[in-house]
Amino acid sequence: MPIYEYRAAKEEESCAHCAPGFDVLAKVSDAELTVCPVCGNAIARVISRVSVVGGNAHLLKESHFANRGFTQYKKVGGGVYEKTAGDGPRYISDDGK
């Protein structure tokens, strides 16, 4: 469920709750709030940045590639790549040799 941020629509018609802004945890299907739950004055939803949590860091580990039969390489410079996981050759280069 997303967290929505709201602030008073008009600063002069706000209370201590809605003037600085407040957060609401709600379903996407829930209706947008239009009035402050404390004072009843008009509020507006604020567009704020999102926070993305990545939980797939384990997919980039060498053991993940090797256990699934893949070979992983990292660039070591000058068109040369060194093997970090798997059964392929220790080094490869992009010069065709």
N, C-alpha and C positions, 0 to 999 in steps of 0.2 A: 504494500500500500504506500502511495506517495505521501509526502509531507507537504502541505500547502502553506504558503506564507500569506498573511493578510495584514493590512494596515488601514487606519482610518482614512476615509475618502476626503474628509475635510479636517485639517488639524484643529481648527477652532471648535469643532463639534466632536471631541473625542474624550475618552476617559483614560485612566492610567493603564488600562489593559490594551486598548487598541491604538493609542498614539504611537508607542514605540514599535508596534507590530507584534504579532503572535503567530504561532504555528499550529496547524491542525492536521492530525493524521486521519486520512479519510480514504475511502475506496474511490477509484476512478469514476465509478458509476454514480457516486453521491453528488447531489446538487451543490453548486458553488454557494458559499455563504454570502449573504448580501448585507447583513446587519451584525453588529457586535453582540456577542452573547451576554455581555455584562451591561452595556449602556443602551443598546438598541439603535445606535446611530449607524449610518451607512459606512460600509467598509469595502475595500477593493482587494482583489487577489493580486499579489506582487509576483512578477516573473523573476525568479532567482536562478542561480547556477545549479546545476545538478551535481550529484556526487555519485560517481560510478565506482563500484567495488569489483575488482577483478579477482576471481577465485580460480583462475586457470594457470597459475604460475607453475604448478607441478607438471603441466603439459610440455614445458620447455626444458625440463631437466634431461640430461643425457640418458639416464636410465629409462625414461619413458620412450625415447626413440629406439634405443637398443632392444628393449623388451618386445617391441612390435616389429622388429626386422628392418628398421630404417637406419641409414647412416647419416650422421649430422657432421657438417663441416663449419669451421669459422675461418674468416679471412685473416691471414697473418701478414699480408702485404705483398705488393708487386705481382698480383695475379695468382698468388699461391694460397691454397686453402688447406688447413690441417684438420684431420679427423678428430672429433670430440666424442663420438659414440658410433657404435655399429661395427660391421664387418668389412667395410670397403677399404681401399688403399689408404695408407697413412697420410699421404699428401696428394693433392691434385693441383694442376695449374691450368690457366685459361689460354696458354700459348700454343696449345695443340700438341704438346710433347707428352 
